[in-house]
Amino acid sequence: YQLDALTDGVETLPLKVMYPNGTVERPESTGGDEIDAFAAELTSAAESIQTGNIDPRLDGQHARDAIHICQCLQQAADSGSWVACS
């Protein structure tokens, strides 16, 4: 799933599951709005940062890296300058 916030609007790309053998599956959403699901994921990330308790759905290296990038972006926005994000 991908959400792009552009200057002329918002675009979404549906969920795709890509398998090691090269096949691609595009599962149907069984309910709910894709934007609401994305917002819920962001809320879980923010709560994990605030409480220090990582939501199990976000556990792992990928989730940690994504949260770190968000923190770097926030620091850059607060300072108005580039920051090292290593």
LUMMIBA-838587 format. One record per atom (N, C-alpha, C, O): residue number from 1; atom name; x, y, z. Coordinates in nm, 3 decimals, decimal comma, padded with zeros to 5 digits, always signed. Layout:
BEGIN
+-----+------+---------+---------+---------+
!   n ! atom !      px !      py !      pz !
+-----+------+---------+---------+---------+
! NUM !   CA !       X !       Y !       Z !
...
+-----+------+---------+---------+---------+
//
This chain:
BEGIN
+-----+------+---------+---------+---------+
!   n ! atom !      px !      py !      pz !
+-----+------+---------+---------+---------+
!   1 !    N ! +00,084 ! -00,118 ! +00,000 !
!   1 !   CA ! +00,000 ! +00,000 ! +00,000 !
!   1 !    C ! +00,088 ! +00,123 ! +00,000 !
!   1 !    O ! +00,192 ! +00,126 ! +00,065 !
!   2 !    N ! +00,046 ! +00,224 ! -00,073 !
!   2 !   CA ! +00,124 ! +00,347 ! -00,077 !
!   2 !    C ! +00,027 ! +00,466 ! -00,076 !
!   2 !    O ! -00,075 ! +00,465 ! -00,144 !
!   3 !    N ! +00,062 ! +00,566 ! +00,001 !
!   3 !   CA ! -00,013 ! +00,691 ! +00,007 !
!   3 !    C ! +00,083 ! +00,803 ! -00,028 !
!   3 !    O ! +00,187 ! +00,817 ! +00,036 !
!   4 !    N ! +00,049 ! +00,881 ! -00,128 !
!   4 !   CA ! +00,130 ! +00,995 ! -00,167 !
!   4 !    C ! +00,050 ! +01,123 ! -00,144 !
!   4 !    O ! -00,059 ! +01,139 ! -00,200 !
!   5 !    N ! +00,104 ! +01,212 ! -00,063 !
!   5 !   CA ! +00,043 ! +01,344 ! -00,042 !
!   5 !    C ! +00,119 ! +01,441 ! -00,133 !
!   5 !    O ! +00,233 ! +01,477 ! -00,107 !
!   6 !    N ! +00,054 ! +01,482 ! -00,239 !
!   6 !   CA ! +00,115 ! +01,568 ! -00,339 !
!   6 !    C ! +00,058 ! +01,709 ! -00,329 !
!   6 !    O ! -00,043 ! +01,731 ! -00,263 !
!   7 !    N ! +00,123 ! +01,803 ! -00,394 !
!   7 !   CA ! +00,074 ! +01,941 ! -00,387 !
!   7 !    C ! -00,062 ! +01,956 ! -00,454 !
!   7 !    O ! -00,136 ! +02,049 ! -00,421 !
!   8 !    N ! -00,096 ! +01,866 ! -00,546 !
!   8 !   CA ! -00,225 ! +01,877 ! -00,614 !
!   8 !    C ! -00,327 ! +01,773 ! -00,569 !
!   8 !    O ! -00,430 ! +01,754 ! -00,634 !
!   9 !    N ! -00,301 ! +01,705 ! -00,457 !
!   9 !   CA ! -00,396 ! +01,609 ! -00,405 !
!   9 !    C ! -00,329 ! +01,485 ! -00,348 !
!   9 !    O ! -00,207 ! +01,480 ! -00,335 !
!  10 !    N ! -00,411 ! +01,387 ! -00,315 !
!  10 !   CA ! -00,364 ! +01,263 ! -00,254 !
!  10 !    C ! -00,388 ! +01,149 ! -00,352 !
!  10 !    O ! -00,493 ! +01,141 ! -00,416 !
!  11 !    N ! -00,289 ! +01,061 ! -00,365 !
!  11 !   CA ! -00,303 ! +00,942 ! -00,449 !
!  11 !    C ! -00,273 ! +00,819 ! -00,364 !
!  11 !    O ! -00,186 ! +00,823 ! -00,277 !
!  12 !    N ! -00,344 ! +00,712 ! -00,390 !
!  12 !   CA ! -00,317 ! +00,586 ! -00,321 !
!  12 !    C ! -00,295 ! +00,476 ! -00,424 !
!  12 !    O ! -00,352 ! +00,478 ! -00,533 !
!  13 !    N ! -00,212 ! +00,382 ! -00,385 !
!  13 !   CA ! -00,193 ! +00,260 ! -00,463 !
!  13 !    C ! -00,237 ! +00,145 ! -00,376 !
!  13 !    O ! -00,200 ! +00,140 ! -00,258 !
!  14 !    N ! -00,315 ! +00,052 ! -00,429 !
!  14 !   CA ! -00,366 ! -00,056 ! -00,346 !
!  14 !    C ! -00,257 ! -00,151 ! -00,298 !
!  14 !    O ! -00,147 ! -00,154 ! -00,352 !
!  15 !    N ! -00,291 ! -00,228 ! -00,196 !
!  15 !   CA ! -00,202 ! -00,327 ! -00,138 !
!  15 !    C ! -00,164 ! -00,430 ! -00,243 !
!  15 !    O ! -00,248 ! -00,478 ! -00,319 !
!  16 !    N ! -00,035 ! -00,465 ! -00,246 !
!  16 !   CA ! +00,015 ! -00,572 ! -00,332 !
!  16 !    C ! +00,102 ! -00,663 ! -00,246 !
!  16 !    O ! +00,179 ! -00,615 ! -00,163 !
!  17 !    N ! +00,090 ! -00,793 ! -00,265 !
!  17 !   CA ! +00,176 ! -00,890 ! -00,200 !
!  17 !    C ! +00,264 ! -00,950 ! -00,309 !
!  17 !    O ! +00,215 ! -01,013 ! -00,403 !
!  18 !    N ! +00,397 ! -00,929 ! -00,296 !
!  18 !   CA ! +00,491 ! -00,979 ! -00,397 !
!  18 !    C ! +00,567 ! -01,097 ! -00,338 !
!  18 !    O ! +00,632 ! -01,084 ! -00,234 !
!  19 !    N ! +00,559 ! -01,209 ! -00,404 !
!  19 !   CA ! +00,621 ! -01,332 ! -00,356 !
!  19 !    C ! +00,759 ! -01,352 ! -00,419 !
!  19 !    O ! +00,786 ! -01,301 ! -00,528 !
!  20 !    N ! +00,847 ! -01,426 ! -00,350 !
!  20 !   CA ! +00,982 ! -01,449 ! -00,401 !
!  20 !    C ! +00,986 ! -01,512 ! -00,541 !
!  20 !    O ! +01,083 ! -01,493 ! -00,615 !
!  21 !    N ! +00,881 ! -01,586 ! -00,578 !
!  21 !   CA ! +00,880 ! -01,650 ! -00,709 !
!  21 !    C ! +00,837 ! -01,555 ! -00,821 !
!  21 !    O ! +00,827 ! -01,595 ! -00,937 !
!  22 !    N ! +00,811 ! -01,429 ! -00,786 !
!  22 !   CA ! +00,776 ! -01,328 ! -00,887 !
!  22 !    C ! +00,627 ! -01,305 ! -00,906 !
!  22 !    O ! +00,588 ! -01,211 ! -00,975 !
!  23 !    N ! +00,543 ! -01,387 ! -00,845 !
!  23 !   CA ! +00,400 ! -01,365 ! -00,859 !
!  23 !    C ! +00,356 ! -01,250 ! -00,769 !
!  23 !    O ! +00,418 ! -01,221 ! -00,666 !
!  24 !    N ! +00,248 ! -01,186 ! -00,810 !
!  24 !   CA ! +00,194 ! -01,072 ! -00,736 !
!  24 !    C ! +00,048 ! -01,099 ! -00,707 !
!  24 !    O ! -00,027 ! -01,143 ! -00,794 !
!  25 !    N ! +00,007 ! -01,072 ! -00,584 !
!  25 !   CA ! -00,133 ! -01,085 ! -00,544 !
!  25 !    C ! -00,184 ! -00,947 ! -00,504 !
!  25 !    O ! -00,114 ! -00,872 ! -00,435 !
!  26 !    N ! -00,304 ! -00,915 ! -00,546 !
!  26 !   CA ! -00,368 ! -00,788 ! -00,509 !
!  26 !    C ! -00,496 ! -00,820 ! -00,433 !
!  26 !    O ! -00,604 ! -00,827 ! -00,492 !
!  27 !    N ! -00,483 ! -00,841 ! -00,300 !
!  27 !   CA ! -00,602 ! -00,881 ! -00,223 !
!  27 !    C ! -00,707 ! -00,771 ! -00,218 !
!  27 !    O ! -00,676 ! -00,652 ! -00,214 !
!  28 !    N ! -00,831 ! -00,813 ! -00,220 !
!  28 !   CA ! -00,942 ! -00,720 ! -00,205 !
!  28 !    C ! -00,952 ! -00,675 ! -00,060 !
!  28 !    O ! -00,935 ! -00,755 ! +00,032 !
!  29 !    N ! -00,978 ! -00,549 ! -00,041 !
!  29 !   CA ! -01,000 ! -00,497 ! +00,094 !
!  29 !    C ! -01,138 ! -00,543 ! +00,140 !
!  29 !    O ! -01,237 ! -00,525 ! +00,069 !
!  30 !    N ! -01,144 ! -00,602 ! +00,260 !
!  30 !   CA ! -01,271 ! -00,656 ! +00,308 !
!  30 !    C ! -01,354 ! -00,554 ! +00,383 !
!  30 !    O ! -01,467 ! -00,583 ! +00,422 !
!  31 !    N ! -01,301 ! -00,437 ! +00,403 !
!  31 !   CA ! -01,379 ! -00,337 ! +00,472 !
!  31 !    C ! -01,292 ! -00,223 ! +00,518 !
!  31 !    O ! -01,170 ! -00,236 ! +00,526 !
!  32 !    N ! -01,354 ! -00,114 ! +00,546 !
!  32 !   CA ! -01,281 ! +00,002 ! +00,592 !
!  32 !    C ! -01,220 ! +00,081 ! +00,478 !
!  32 !    O ! -01,211 ! +00,033 ! +00,365 !
!  33 !    N ! -01,181 ! +00,196 ! +00,509 !
!  33 !   CA ! -01,121 ! +00,288 ! +00,412 !
!  33 !    C ! -00,970 ! +00,274 ! +00,418 !
!  33 !    O ! -00,912 ! +00,263 ! +00,526 !
!  34 !    N ! -00,904 ! +00,275 ! +00,301 !
!  34 !   CA ! -00,759 ! +00,259 ! +00,298 !
!  34 !    C ! -00,689 ! +00,372 ! +00,373 !
!  34 !    O ! -00,588 ! +00,348 ! +00,439 !
!  35 !    N ! -00,740 ! +00,492 ! +00,363 !
!  35 !   CA ! -00,680 ! +00,607 ! +00,432 !
!  35 !    C ! -00,695 ! +00,590 ! +00,583 !
!  35 !    O ! -00,602 ! +00,621 ! +00,658 !
!  36 !    N ! -00,810 ! +00,540 ! +00,630 !
!  36 !   CA ! -00,830 ! +00,516 ! +00,773 !
!  36 !    C ! -00,730 ! +00,412 ! +00,825 !
!  36 !    O ! -00,677 ! +00,426 ! +00,935 !
!  37 !    N ! -00,705 ! +00,308 ! +00,746 !
!  37 !   CA ! -00,608 ! +00,206 ! +00,786 !
!  37 !    C ! -00,468 ! +00,265 ! +00,797 !
!  37 !    O ! -00,395 ! +00,234 ! +00,890 !
!  38 !    N ! -00,432 ! +00,349 ! +00,702 !
!  38 !   CA ! -00,300 ! +00,413 ! +00,705 !
!  38 !    C ! -00,289 ! +00,507 ! +00,825 !
!  38 !    O ! -00,186 ! +00,510 ! +00,893 !
!  39 !    N ! -00,395 ! +00,583 ! +00,853 !
!  39 !   CA ! -00,397 ! +00,673 ! +00,969 !
!  39 !    C ! -00,385 ! +00,593 ! +01,099 !
!  39 !    O ! -00,317 ! +00,637 ! +01,192 !
!  40 !    N ! -00,449 ! +00,478 ! +01,107 !
!  40 !   CA ! -00,440 ! +00,393 ! +01,227 !
!  40 !    C ! -00,297 ! +00,344 ! +01,247 !
!  40 !    O ! -00,249 ! +00,336 ! +01,360 !
!  41 !    N ! -00,229 ! +00,312 ! +01,138 !
!  41 !   CA ! -00,089 ! +00,268 ! +01,148 !
!  41 !    C ! -00,002 ! +00,382 ! +01,201 !
!  41 !    O ! +00,085 ! +00,359 ! +01,285 !
!  42 !    N ! -00,024 ! +00,503 ! +01,152 !
!  42 !   CA ! +00,051 ! +00,618 ! +01,201 !
!  42 !    C ! +00,022 ! +00,646 ! +01,348 !
!  42 !    O ! +00,112 ! +00,681 ! +01,424 !
!  43 !    N ! -00,104 ! +00,631 ! +01,388 !
!  43 !   CA ! -00,141 ! +00,650 ! +01,528 !
!  43 !    C ! -00,069 ! +00,550 ! +01,617 !
!  43 !    O ! -00,020 ! +00,585 ! +01,724 !
!  44 !    N ! -00,063 ! +00,424 ! +01,572 !
!  44 !   CA ! +00,009 ! +00,322 ! +01,649 !
!  44 !    C ! +00,156 ! +00,358 ! +01,662 !
!  44 !    O ! +00,215 ! +00,339 ! +01,769 !
!  45 !    N ! +00,216 ! +00,411 ! +01,557 !
!  45 !   CA ! +00,356 ! +00,451 ! +01,562 !
!  45 !    C ! +00,376 ! +00,565 ! +01,661 !
!  45 !    O ! +00,469 ! +00,563 ! +01,741 !
!  46 !    N ! +00,288 ! +00,665 ! +01,656 !
!  46 !   CA ! +00,299 ! +00,779 ! +01,748 !
!  46 !    C ! +00,282 ! +00,735 ! +01,893 !
!  46 !    O ! +00,356 ! +00,781 ! +01,980 !
!  47 !    N ! +00,187 ! +00,646 ! +01,920 !
!  47 !   CA ! +00,166 ! +00,597 ! +02,055 !
!  47 !    C ! +00,287 ! +00,517 ! +02,104 !
!  47 !    O ! +00,324 ! +00,524 ! +02,221 !
!  48 !    N ! +00,348 ! +00,442 ! +02,013 !
!  48 !   CA ! +00,468 ! +00,367 ! +02,049 !
!  48 !    C ! +00,581 ! +00,460 ! +02,089 !
!  48 !    O ! +00,653 ! +00,433 ! +02,185 !
!  49 !    N ! +00,596 ! +00,570 ! +02,016 !
!  49 !   CA ! +00,699 ! +00,669 ! +02,048 !
!  49 !    C ! +00,670 ! +00,734 ! +02,182 !
!  49 !    O ! +00,760 ! +00,749 ! +02,265 !
!  50 !    N ! +00,545 ! +00,772 ! +02,204 !
!  50 !   CA ! +00,508 ! +00,843 ! +02,327 !
!  50 !    C ! +00,521 ! +00,755 ! +02,450 !
!  50 !    O ! +00,566 ! +00,802 ! +02,555 !
!  51 !    N ! +00,482 ! +00,630 ! +02,440 !
!  51 !   CA ! +00,481 ! +00,542 ! +02,558 !
!  51 !    C ! +00,609 ! +00,460 ! +02,574 !
!  51 !    O ! +00,639 ! +00,412 ! +02,683 !
!  52 !    N ! +00,683 ! +00,444 ! +02,465 !
!  52 !   CA ! +00,800 ! +00,358 ! +02,468 !
!  52 !    C ! +00,767 ! +00,211 ! +02,454 !
!  52 !    O ! +00,856 ! +00,126 ! +02,456 !
!  53 !    N ! +00,638 ! +00,179 ! +02,441 !
!  53 !   CA ! +00,593 ! +00,041 ! +02,422 !
!  53 !    C ! +00,557 ! +00,020 ! +02,275 !
!  53 !    O ! +00,458 ! +00,074 ! +02,227 !
!  54 !    N ! +00,639 ! -00,057 ! +02,206 !
!  54 !   CA ! +00,618 ! -00,076 ! +02,062 !
!  54 !    C ! +00,499 ! -00,168 ! +02,038 !
!  54 !    O ! +00,493 ! -00,278 ! +02,091 !
!  55 !    N ! +00,406 ! -00,120 ! +01,959 !
!  55 !   CA ! +00,291 ! -00,200 ! +01,918 !
!  55 !    C ! +00,343 ! -00,325 ! +01,846 !
!  55 !    O ! +00,427 ! -00,312 ! +01,756 !
!  56 !    N ! +00,296 ! -00,444 ! +01,882 !
!  56 !   CA ! +00,346 ! -00,565 ! +01,816 !
!  56 !    C ! +00,334 ! -00,561 ! +01,664 !
!  56 !    O ! +00,413 ! -00,623 ! +01,593 !
!  57 !    N ! +00,234 ! -00,489 ! +01,612 !
!  57 !   CA ! +00,219 ! -00,479 ! +01,467 !
!  57 !    C ! +00,333 ! -00,402 ! +01,403 !
!  57 !    O ! +00,355 ! -00,410 ! +01,282 !
!  58 !    N ! +00,407 ! -00,326 ! +01,484 !
!  58 !   CA ! +00,517 ! -00,245 ! +01,432 !
!  58 !    C ! +00,653 ! -00,299 ! +01,472 !
!  58 !    O ! +00,755 ! -00,239 ! +01,441 !
!  59 !    N ! +00,655 ! -00,410 ! +01,540 !
!  59 !   CA ! +00,781 ! -00,465 ! +01,590 !
!  59 !    C ! +00,872 ! -00,506 ! +01,476 !
!  59 !    O ! +00,827 ! -00,554 ! +01,372 !
!  60 !    N ! +00,999 ! -00,486 ! +01,495 !
!  60 !   CA ! +01,097 ! -00,530 ! +01,398 !
!  60 !    C ! +01,182 ! -00,416 ! +01,344 !
!  60 !    O ! +01,154 ! -00,299 ! +01,369 !
!  61 !    N ! +01,284 ! -00,453 ! +01,271 !
!  61 !   CA ! +01,380 ! -00,357 ! +01,217 !
!  61 !    C ! +01,313 ! -00,255 ! +01,126 !
!  61 !    O ! +01,342 ! -00,135 ! +01,135 !
!  62 !    N ! +01,226 ! -00,299 ! +01,038 !
!  62 !   CA ! +01,162 ! -00,208 ! +00,944 !
!  62 !    C ! +01,081 ! -00,100 ! +01,017 !
!  62 !    O ! +01,089 ! +00,018 ! +00,984 !
!  63 !    N ! +01,005 ! -00,142 ! +01,115 !
!  63 !   CA ! +00,924 ! -00,046 ! +01,191 !
!  63 !    C ! +01,014 ! +00,051 ! +01,267 !
!  63 !    O ! +00,986 ! +00,171 ! +01,271 !
!  64 !    N ! +01,120 ! -00,001 ! +01,329 !
!  64 !   CA ! +01,213 ! +00,087 ! +01,402 !
!  64 !    C ! +01,276 ! +00,190 ! +01,309 !
!  64 !    O ! +01,286 ! +00,307 ! +01,345 !
!  65 !    N ! +01,317 ! +00,147 ! +01,194 !
!  65 !   CA ! +01,378 ! +00,239 ! +01,098 !
!  65 !    C ! +01,279 ! +00,346 ! +01,053 !
!  65 !    O ! +01,315 ! +00,463 ! +01,041 !
!  66 !    N ! +01,154 ! +00,306 ! +01,028 !
!  66 !   CA ! +01,052 ! +00,402 ! +00,984 !
!  66 !    C ! +01,026 ! +00,508 ! +01,092 !
!  66 !    O ! +01,013 ! +00,626 ! +01,061 !
!  67 !    N ! +01,018 ! +00,465 ! +01,218 !
!  67 !   CA ! +00,996 ! +00,559 ! +01,328 !
!  67 !    C ! +01,116 ! +00,652 ! +01,343 !
!  67 !    O ! +01,099 ! +00,772 ! +01,366 !
!  68 !    N ! +01,236 ! +00,598 ! +01,329 !
!  68 !   CA ! +01,358 ! +00,681 ! +01,338 !
!  68 !    C ! +01,358 ! +00,788 ! +01,228 !
!  68 !    O ! +01,392 ! +00,904 ! +01,253 !
!  69 !    N ! +01,320 ! +00,750 ! +01,108 !
!  69 !   CA ! +01,313 ! +00,848 ! +00,999 !
!  69 !    C ! +01,212 ! +00,957 ! +01,031 !
!  69 !    O ! +01,237 ! +01,074 ! +01,004 !
!  70 !    N ! +01,098 ! +00,919 ! +01,087 !
!  70 !   CA ! +00,997 ! +01,020 ! +01,126 !
!  70 !    C ! +01,053 ! +01,116 ! +01,232 !
!  70 !    O ! +01,028 ! +01,236 ! +01,226 !
!  71 !    N ! +01,129 ! +01,063 ! +01,327 !
!  71 !   CA ! +01,190 ! +01,148 ! +01,429 !
!  71 !    C ! +01,291 ! +01,244 ! +01,366 !
!  71 !    O ! +01,296 ! +01,361 ! +01,404 !
!  72 !    N ! +01,369 ! +01,195 ! +01,272 !
!  72 !   CA ! +01,465 ! +01,283 ! +01,203 !
!  72 !    C ! +01,392 ! +01,392 ! +01,125 !
!  72 !    O ! +01,435 ! +01,507 ! +01,124 !
!  73 !    N ! +01,284 ! +01,355 ! +01,059 !
!  73 !   CA ! +01,206 ! +01,454 ! +00,984 !
!  73 !    C ! +01,148 ! +01,559 ! +01,078 !
!  73 !    O ! +01,147 ! +01,678 ! +01,045 !
!  74 !    N ! +01,100 ! +01,516 ! +01,195 !
!  74 !   CA ! +01,045 ! +01,611 ! +01,292 !
!  74 !    C ! +01,154 ! +01,705 ! +01,343 !
!  74 !    O ! +01,131 ! +01,825 ! +01,356 !
!  75 !    N ! +01,273 ! +01,650 ! +01,372 !
!  75 !   CA ! +01,384 ! +01,732 ! +01,418 !
!  75 !    C ! +01,423 ! +01,834 ! +01,311 !
!  75 !    O ! +01,451 ! +01,950 ! +01,342 !
!  76 !    N ! +01,426 ! +01,791 ! +01,186 !
!  76 !   CA ! +01,459 ! +01,883 ! +01,077 !
!  76 !    C ! +01,352 ! +01,991 ! +01,064 !
!  76 !    O ! +01,385 ! +02,108 ! +01,042 !
!  77 !    N ! +01,225 ! +01,952 ! +01,078 !
!  77 !   CA ! +01,117 ! +02,051 ! +01,069 !
!  77 !    C ! +01,125 ! +02,150 ! +01,184 !
!  77 !    O ! +01,106 ! +02,270 ! +01,164 !
!  78 !    N ! +01,154 ! +02,102 ! +01,306 !
!  78 !   CA ! +01,163 ! +02,190 ! +01,422 !
!  78 !    C ! +01,282 ! +02,286 ! +01,411 !
!  78 !    O ! +01,272 ! +02,402 ! +01,449 !
!  79 !    N ! +01,394 ! +02,236 ! +01,358 !
!  79 !   CA ! +01,515 ! +02,318 ! +01,351 !
!  79 !    C ! +01,523 ! +02,402 ! +01,223 !
!  79 !    O ! +01,596 ! +02,501 ! +01,217 !
!  80 !    N ! +01,447 ! +02,362 ! +01,122 !
!  80 !   CA ! +01,452 ! +02,434 ! +00,994 !
!  80 !    C ! +01,579 ! +02,406 ! +00,915 !
!  80 !    O ! +01,612 ! +02,481 ! +00,823 !
!  81 !    N ! +01,650 ! +02,298 ! +00,950 !
!  81 !   CA ! +01,771 ! +02,265 ! +00,877 !
!  81 !    C ! +01,784 ! +02,114 ! +00,864 !
!  81 !    O ! +01,712 ! +02,039 ! +00,929 !
!  82 !    N ! +01,877 ! +02,071 ! +00,779 !
!  82 !   CA ! +01,903 ! +01,930 ! +00,758 !
!  82 !    C ! +01,962 ! +01,870 ! +00,885 !
!  82 !    O ! +02,037 ! +01,936 ! +00,957 !
!  83 !    N ! +01,928 ! +01,744 ! +00,911 !
!  83 !   CA ! +01,986 ! +01,670 ! +01,023 !
!  83 !    C ! +02,043 ! +01,540 ! +00,974 !
!  83 !    O ! +01,996 ! +01,484 ! +00,875 !
!  84 !    N ! +02,145 ! +01,491 ! +01,043 !
!  84 !   CA ! +02,202 ! +01,360 ! +01,011 !
!  84 !    C ! +02,107 ! +01,253 ! +01,067 !
!  84 !    O ! +02,073 ! +01,256 ! +01,185 !
!  85 !    N ! +02,068 ! +01,162 ! +00,985 !
!  85 !   CA ! +01,976 ! +01,055 ! +01,027 !
!  85 !    C ! +02,044 ! +00,923 ! +01,004 !
!  85 !    O ! +02,023 ! +00,855 ! +00,903 !
!  86 !    N ! +02,128 ! +00,886 ! +01,101 !
!  86 !   CA ! +02,203 ! +00,761 ! +01,085 !
!  86 !    C ! +02,167 ! +00,661 ! +01,190 !
!  86 !    O ! +02,221 ! +00,550 ! +01,191 !
+-----+------+---------+---------+---------+
//
